[in-house]
Amino acid sequence: MQLSIYFRRLNEWLSVHQKKVLIALNIIGAYFLISKIYDIYWLTEDSFISFRVVDNAINGYGLRWNINERVQVYTHPLWLLYLTGIHFFIKNIYVTALVGTALALLAFFWIAYRSFNKIKLIILAALLVNSYSFLEYASSGLETSLNYTFLIYYFAIYIYSFHKVDKTRKSFLLSIAFGLANAGLVLNRMDNVIFIFFPTVIWLFERIRNKKSISLLFGFVVGTSPFFIWSAFSFFYYGYVFPNSYYAKTMVDFQNVRLDWCLNYYKYAADRDVFLLIAQLAAIIVVFLTRSSKKIYIPLLSGFLLQPYYVYSVGADYFGGRWLTSSFLIAVLIIAQLLPKWRRVRNIRVLAAITIIGIIGFNLNYSKIWSKNPFIDPLTGTVIQKYGGTIDERFSLGGFTKISNCLGTGICYQFHPLYGSAKEYAQKNPPYLVAYAVGVFGYAAGPTLHIIDAQGLGDAFLARTPGVAVHPGHYPRHVPDGYPTGDTSKFTPEQKTLYQEVVLLTKADLFDKERLELLKNKLLFKYRTPRL
């Protein structure tokens, strides 16, 4: 009896102070999203591949990984240029990545605050903290944090643009903003196309159908122009439109293992971060249970269907959960947008319960982040091959790049064994080095050591030679005899043709007549790169 009286009084108090409670729940949600950034922040080994380019760029060598050749080793032009601008002033790559990540996440929170009301923000925060991978890759030194920002920016403009906008100038500016969102996502990661292609097509179709096509389509083209400008620059400067990793990861025969790797990638998510998958299913259910606006939200679901095929087609990846964070974020944004339309969800008691569930989920996920490495046998120390090679990458370099270490004790990535061996090797001043793990090693070796990346990510010639499907994501190549020294006497005719093309495009002077002629022939489809 006393308990029922207590709950009745609590309910009355919540009703009277509903606005204050909503503000408090928002503060709690924001706290649990950002308060642990100090411990969560880390850098992955692959991020140091981009860091070497950033370092070379501000030291006057250009956007290059090896300073004597132009190869686009990075998949995220926008993130790299963004970090380069910050690094120009800071000159400390760890702090540069930290500041870049912090600013990107602050922009994410600002867009969320401006785009969602207090009820939606509570749901958004409570759901986001339930994904271990979302929190893990909010940093990592990779482009993921900026990807989060552009995804919520795209989502906000996409939803808002379907509301009536009377002023022509405002509609024109909105179309420019939407174009910028598209360009930003593709420049940050080209595979973002799978999430935005159908929603963007629907958006364009609606503009044409409403006979507002000319000015609004022009605004969209203006907004997307950074993508076309970069593509033209990439073609001229590097000799190719796509990042080098595109060729390194598609010139592989993994027909026998592709399905197994794909299934293991999703098995990792089901075992280690099941909410990545649950959120997508929940978003689909919410959209189809919503009585109105289905035509707006159904295109946003298309990425959920395209992503499994994409993961299958490229042979999955060894970064467990990373690719699924984008679809997870889109799913959570859809749920947060549509769920408050259900009257019961707006009840203050339900929102308080959602917040509590979110906090519990956060603590469960946070305990995973620095738990014992499940991929190492605790008795023998040997690597356990689980999930077909898909792993939690944090366990490889995360301990060396925690903020509490790097900005506290001073024990950071410089204490990693690869960093020390690279410094030692570079002091011998060798003409070149053939290597397989080139992230931390390549960054530590400095700009003068020419590294031949045997997995092809940093080598334009090897990227276009057949790789061996040994491990998801990275595929070792056979380095032909004489290749490190430029001796092609033992090359096949096809290898010689490819080698001459790559040398001309990546090492010759930018305005070399023969190089410009080759670029023209490629542009007019009169020349095709030989396939080995």
Number of C-alpha atoms within 10 A of each C-alpha: 5 7 8 9 10 11 11 12 12 13 14 12 12 18 14 11 12 15 13 11 18 19 14 15 25 23 15 18 25 18 12 18 18 16 12 12 17 11 14 22 22 25 26 23 21 17 18 22 22 27 27 24 27 26 25 21 20 16 11 9 17 16 26 23 30 24 20 15 22 25 29 28 23 25 21 22 23 22 25 20 15 17 24 26 15 19 23 15 10 13 13 13 19 22 16 22 25 20 16 24 24 19 15 23 21 15 19 20 20 12 16 20 14 9 19 16 14 16 21 23 24 26 26 25 27 30 27 26 26 25 25 26 27 24 24 23 25 25 25 26 27 24 26 26 26 25 27 24 23 24 24 21 23 22 20 20 17 22 16 13 16 13 8 8 13 8 8 12 12 11 18 19 15 21 28 22 21 26 25 24 26 26 25 27 26 22 22 21 19 17 15 21 16 18 23 22 16 17 22 19 12 14 20 17 13 14 19 14 10 8 11 15 15 10 16 22 18 15 22 23 18 15 22 22 16 18 20 13 10 16 16 15 14 19 16 18 19 24 24 21 15 16 20 24 24 17 19 27 23 18 21 21 14 20 12 9 16 19 16 15 25 24 17 20 29 23 19 19 22 15 10 18 21 18 21 28 19 13 24 24 15 15 26 18 12 20 22 13 11 14 9 11 13 13 11 15 21 15 18 24 22 17 24 22 13 13 19 16 14 15 20 19 15 19 27 28 23 20 19 24 30 19 20 21 24 22 25 26 22 23 27 23 25 24 23 24 21 19 19 17 12 10 8 12 15 14 15 20 17 12 22 18 12 19 22 16 15 23 21 15 20 22 14 15 21 20 12 14 19 14 10 11 16 13 18 15 11 11 6 7 9 10 12 13 11 14 21 21 21 26 22 21 19 23 18 13 18 22 19 22 25 21 24 17 15 18 13 10 9 14 17 20 23 16 12 16 11 19 18 16 13 19 17 13 15 20 10 9 11 11 12 14 15 14 13 18 16 24 19 25 25 26 22 23 23 18 21 14 22 22 22 23 22 23 26 29 28 25 24 30 24 28 26 27 22 21 23 16 20 13 18 23 18 23 23 21 21 13 17 14 13 12 16 16 9 10 11 17 11 12 15 12 11 12 19 15 13 21 21 12 19 24 16 19 27 21 16 16 13 16 11 12 11 13 21 17 12 18 19 14 13 16 12 9 9 10 12 9 12 14 11 11
